[in-house]
Amino acid sequence: MLLEDLIIHFILLKKQLPKHANDLLDHIQKSYLLGDLSLLEYKCLLFELEQRGAEKPGLMAKFQYLVQSNPSACSG
């Protein structure tokens, strides 16, 4: 699947344009889990979306703010 096909599929399904590459990232993750995308299609689309600014949320990103705002919380 090409990126253009992904965008068209997203628009048809959601009835709106994607606002950010992360919208499309969420869409391909769900499509992969449902078996609608092969692993190869998922990886290729993931690479393209990351090049366009999509980011997968991770634990470090979620907790980085807490560590930076209160570094003493990490020491005993």
Residue pairs with C-beta under 8 A, 6 or more apart in sequence:
1 9
1 37
1 41
1 45
3 45
3 48
3 49
6 24
6 27
6 28
6 45
7 18
7 24
9 27
10 18
10 23
10 24
10 27
11 17
11 18
13 27
14 27
18 24
18 27
20 53
20 54
21 49
21 52
21 53
21 54
22 53
22 54
22 55
24 45
24 49
24 54
25 46
25 49
25 54
25 55
25 56
28 37
28 42
28 45
28 46
28 49
29 42
31 37
31 42
32 39
32 41
32 42
37 45
46 54
55 61
66 73
67 73
67 74
